[in-house]
C-alpha cells in the first residue's frame, strides 16, 4: 500500500508540474502575442503622429498625453498614469535621438517591446544587431534579433516630405496664376510675408491660428480664396509670399529638415511669366 501511495503522489506531482509548465508556456505566448499587437499599434501611432506634421515623439509618455492618442496609456506603466500593471516598465517603449550623417541632421526613433521586464530600455538600446555602436550613436542601428522593434529615421523620408510640401505650394501658386490671368498683375509684396498675415477671414469664426493645427476656416486676399492648407504647409509651417518683379512671384515654406551643418531646408516654388 505505501508503495502505491507513493506512486500516486509522484504521478500527481508530475501531472501538476506538467500542467504548471504548460500554463507558464501559454502565459508567455499570450504575453508575446499581446506585445506583438501592442508594438504594431504604437508603431502605427508614432508614424501617424509624425505624418500629421509633428516631430517624432521623444517617449511613449509624451505621445500618450496628446489628444487623440490617449489610448496608448494602456501600454504605460502605472507610475506614469498608465494601465499596464508594472510600476516601473512600459509594455512598449519609445525613444528618440537626433543624429548627423554626411548629408542630414535627422531623428532616429525606436519602438521597442522589451523581451522581459527586467531589462532596462537603455540596456536594450545599447545593443546593435546590424552595425557598430548604440542606438544613440551608430550610423545604422537594429534591435536585438528575436525581439519586437521598429525603427524610424527622418532621413529616409526627407525627399518625400519635401516633394509633398512642394506639391501643396503648387496648388496655392495656381491661385495666383488664375488671378494674374484675370487682372494682369500680381499682388505687390517686395518683402516676403506669411499668407496668414495677409488674409481676411471669410466668415465669423474663421481664424488663421499659429499653425495648421490651430487654423480654422476659409479666407480671402486680393480676390483670391484661401484655406488653411494654403496658409501652412501640410507639415505645419507658414507659407510666405513675395513678388520678385512685375511678372515673377515666389512661395516658400520652411521645414524641420536640416543639413548636416544644421541649416534649415526651405521649399520653394516660383511663377515666372517673363
C-alpha positions as CSV (number, residue, x, y, z in Angstrom):
1,X,0.0,0.0,0.0
2,X,2.7,2.6,0.9
3,X,4.4,1.9,-2.5
4,X,1.1,2.5,-4.2
5,X,0.5,5.7,-2.3
6,X,4.0,7.0,-3.2
7,X,3.4,6.1,-6.8
8,X,0.2,8.0,-6.9
9,X,1.8,11.0,-5.2
10,X,4.6,11.0,-7.7
11,X,2.2,10.8,-10.6
12,X,0.2,13.7,-9.2
13,X,3.3,15.8,-8.8
14,X,4.4,15.0,-12.3
15,X,1.0,15.9,-13.7
16,X,0.9,19.1,-11.7
17,X,4.4,20.0,-12.9
18,X,3.3,19.3,-16.5
19,X,0.2,21.5,-16.1
20,X,2.2,24.3,-14.4
21,X,4.8,24.2,-17.2
22,X,2.1,24.3,-19.8
23,X,0.4,27.2,-18.1
24,X,3.6,29.1,-17.9
25,X,4.3,28.5,-21.6
26,X,0.8,29.6,-22.5
27,X,1.2,32.7,-20.4
28,X,4.5,33.5,-22.2
29,X,2.9,33.0,-25.6
30,X,-0.1,35.2,-24.6
31,X,2.2,37.9,-23.5
32,X,4.2,37.8,-26.7
33,X,1.0,38.0,-28.8
34,X,-0.2,40.9,-26.7
35,X,3.2,42.6,-27.1
36,X,3.2,42.0,-30.8
37,X,-0.2,43.6,-31.3
38,X,0.7,46.5,-28.9
39,X,4.0,47.1,-30.7
40,X,2.2,47.3,-34.1
41,X,-0.3,49.7,-32.6
42,X,2.3,52.0,-31.0
43,X,4.4,52.0,-34.2
44,X,1.5,53.0,-36.3
45,X,0.6,55.8,-33.8
46,X,4.2,57.1,-33.8
47,X,4.2,57.2,-37.6
48,X,0.8,58.8,-37.8
49,X,1.8,61.5,-35.4
50,X,4.8,62.4,-37.5
51,X,2.9,62.2,-40.7
52,X,0.4,64.8,-39.3
53,X,3.2,67.4,-39.4
54,X,4.8,66.9,-36.0
55,X,8.3,65.8,-34.9
56,X,8.6,62.2,-33.8
57,X,7.7,61.9,-30.0
58,X,10.5,61.6,-27.5
59,X,8.7,59.0,-25.5
60,X,5.5,56.9,-25.2
61,X,4.5,59.1,-22.2
62,X,4.6,62.2,-24.4
63,X,2.6,60.7,-27.2
64,X,0.0,59.2,-24.8
65,X,-0.8,62.6,-23.5
66,X,-1.6,64.1,-26.9
67,X,-5.3,64.5,-27.8
68,X,-6.3,61.5,-29.9
69,X,-3.6,59.3,-28.7
70,X,-4.7,58.7,-25.1
71,X,-5.5,55.1,-25.9
72,X,-1.7,54.4,-25.7
73,X,-1.9,54.8,-22.0
74,X,-2.8,51.1,-22.0
75,X,0.9,50.4,-22.5
76,X,2.2,52.9,-20.0
77,X,3.2,51.7,-16.5
78,X,1.1,52.7,-13.5
79,X,3.8,55.2,-12.2
80,X,3.3,57.2,-15.4
81,X,-0.5,57.2,-15.1
82,X,-0.9,54.2,-17.4
83,X,-2.8,51.0,-17.1
84,X,0.0,48.4,-17.5
85,X,0.3,46.6,-14.2
86,X,4.1,47.0,-13.9
87,X,5.1,50.0,-11.8
88,X,8.4,50.8,-13.5
89,X,8.3,49.5,-17.0
90,X,6.1,50.0,-20.0
91,X,4.8,47.2,-22.1
92,X,6.1,49.2,-25.1
93,X,8.9,51.8,-25.1
94,X,9.6,54.7,-27.5
95,X,12.9,56.5,-27.7
96,X,14.1,59.3,-30.0
97,X,17.6,60.8,-30.6
98,X,18.9,63.4,-33.1
99,X,21.9,62.4,-35.2
100,X,24.0,63.8,-38.1
101,X,25.4,62.0,-41.1
102,X,27.3,63.3,-44.2
103,X,24.1,65.0,-45.6
104,X,21.4,65.4,-43.0
105,X,20.6,66.2,-39.4
106,X,17.9,63.6,-38.7
107,X,15.9,61.9,-36.0
108,X,16.0,58.2,-35.2
109,X,13.1,56.7,-33.3
110,X,12.8,53.2,-31.8
111,X,9.6,51.5,-30.8
112,X,10.5,48.5,-28.7
113,X,8.7,45.7,-26.9
114,X,11.2,44.6,-24.2
115,X,11.9,40.9,-24.2
116,X,11.4,40.9,-20.4
117,X,10.5,43.5,-17.8
118,X,13.9,43.2,-16.1
119,X,15.9,44.6,-19.0
120,X,16.2,48.5,-18.8
121,X,15.5,50.3,-22.1
122,X,18.9,51.8,-22.1
123,X,20.5,48.4,-21.9
124,X,18.4,47.2,-24.8
125,X,19.3,50.2,-26.9
126,X,23.0,49.7,-26.3
127,X,22.9,46.5,-28.4
128,X,23.0,46.6,-32.2
129,X,22.4,43.6,-34.5
130,X,23.2,45.3,-37.8
131,X,26.1,47.7,-37.0
132,X,28.6,49.0,-34.5
133,X,27.6,51.3,-31.7
134,X,24.5,52.0,-29.7
135,X,21.1,53.4,-30.8
136,X,22.2,57.0,-30.0
137,X,25.5,57.0,-31.9
138,X,25.6,54.2,-34.5
139,X,25.5,55.0,-38.2
140,X,23.0,52.1,-38.6
141,X,21.0,50.5,-35.7
142,X,18.8,47.4,-35.4
143,X,17.1,45.9,-32.4
144,X,18.1,42.6,-30.9
145,X,17.4,39.6,-33.0
146,X,14.3,37.7,-31.9
147,X,12.7,40.7,-30.3
148,X,10.0,43.1,-31.4
149,X,11.2,46.5,-32.6
150,X,10.6,49.2,-35.2
151,X,13.0,51.9,-36.3
152,X,12.1,55.2,-38.0
153,X,14.6,57.7,-39.4
154,X,13.6,61.0,-40.8
155,X,16.5,61.0,-43.3
156,X,14.6,58.2,-45.1
157,X,11.6,60.4,-45.7
158,X,13.2,63.9,-46.2
159,X,12.9,63.8,-50.0
160,X,9.3,62.5,-49.9
161,X,8.2,65.2,-47.4
162,X,9.9,67.9,-49.5
163,X,8.1,66.7,-52.6
164,X,4.7,66.8,-50.8
165,X,5.3,70.2,-49.4
166,X,6.2,71.5,-52.9
167,X,3.0,69.9,-54.3
168,X,1.0,71.9,-51.7
169,X,2.7,75.1,-52.7
170,X,1.9,74.5,-56.4
171,X,-1.8,74.3,-55.6
172,X,-1.6,77.7,-53.9
173,X,0.6,79.1,-56.8
174,X,-2.2,78.2,-59.2
175,X,-4.5,80.6,-57.5
176,X,-2.1,83.4,-58.1
177,X,-1.8,82.4,-61.8
178,X,-5.6,82.5,-62.1
179,X,-5.6,86.0,-60.6
180,X,-3.0,87.2,-63.0
181,X,-5.0,85.9,-65.9
182,X,-7.9,88.0,-64.7
183,X,-6.1,91.2,-63.6
184,X,-2.7,91.0,-65.4
185,X,-0.8,91.7,-62.2
186,X,0.4,90.1,-59.1
187,X,-0.2,91.5,-55.6
188,X,2.6,93.8,-54.6
189,X,4.8,92.4,-51.8
190,X,8.5,93.3,-52.0
191,X,9.4,91.6,-48.7
192,X,8.3,88.0,-48.1
193,X,5.3,87.9,-45.8
194,X,3.3,85.0,-44.5
195,X,-0.1,84.5,-46.2
196,X,-1.6,84.1,-42.7
197,X,-0.7,87.7,-42.0
198,X,-2.3,88.9,-45.2
199,X,-5.6,87.2,-45.5
200,X,-9.0,88.2,-44.1
201,X,-11.4,85.6,-42.6
202,X,-14.2,84.8,-45.0
203,X,-16.7,84.5,-42.1
204,X,-17.0,84.9,-38.4
205,X,-15.2,82.2,-36.6
206,X,-12.5,81.6,-39.1
207,X,-9.1,82.1,-37.6
208,X,-5.6,81.8,-39.1
209,X,-4.2,80.5,-35.8
210,X,-0.4,80.0,-35.4
211,X,0.0,76.7,-37.3
212,X,-2.0,74.2,-39.4
213,X,-3.3,72.6,-36.2
214,X,-4.9,75.8,-34.9
215,X,-6.1,77.3,-38.2
216,X,-9.8,77.1,-38.9
217,X,-11.9,78.2,-41.8
218,X,-11.5,79.9,-45.2
219,X,-10.1,83.3,-46.1
220,X,-9.7,85.8,-48.9
221,X,-6.9,88.2,-50.1
222,X,-6.7,90.2,-53.2
223,X,-9.8,88.5,-54.6
224,X,-8.3,85.0,-54.1
225,X,-9.9,82.3,-51.9
226,X,-7.6,80.5,-49.4
227,X,-7.9,77.8,-46.8
228,X,-5.6,76.6,-44.1
229,X,-3.7,74.3,-46.5
230,X,-2.7,77.4,-48.4
231,X,-1.6,79.3,-45.3
232,X,0.5,76.5,-43.9
233,X,2.3,73.5,-45.4
234,X,1.0,70.1,-44.7
235,X,3.7,69.8,-42.0
236,X,2.5,72.9,-40.2
237,X,5.0,75.6,-41.4
238,X,3.8,79.0,-42.6
239,X,3.8,79.8,-46.3
240,X,5.4,83.0,-47.4
241,X,4.6,85.1,-50.5
242,X,6.9,87.5,-52.3
243,X,6.7,89.4,-55.5
244,X,10.1,89.5,-57.2
245,X,9.1,91.5,-60.2
246,X,6.0,92.5,-62.1
247,X,5.7,89.0,-63.6
248,X,7.6,86.9,-61.1
249,X,6.5,85.6,-57.6
250,X,7.8,83.2,-55.1
251,X,6.1,81.0,-52.5
252,X,8.3,79.4,-49.8
253,X,7.9,77.4,-46.6
254,X,10.4,76.3,-44.0
255,X,10.7,72.8,-42.7
256,X,12.1,70.7,-39.9
257,X,14.6,69.2,-42.3
258,X,18.2,70.3,-41.7
259,X,21.5,69.8,-43.4
260,X,24.4,68.2,-41.5
261,X,25.5,71.7,-40.6
262,X,22.1,72.5,-39.0
263,X,20.9,74.8,-41.8
264,X,17.1,74.5,-42.3
265,X,16.0,73.4,-45.8
266,X,13.5,75.8,-47.4
267,X,11.0,74.5,-50.0
268,X,10.1,77.0,-52.8
269,X,8.1,77.3,-56.0
270,X,8.3,80.1,-58.4
271,X,6.0,81.5,-61.1
272,X,7.8,83.5,-63.8
273,X,5.8,84.8,-66.7
274,X,8.7,86.6,-68.4
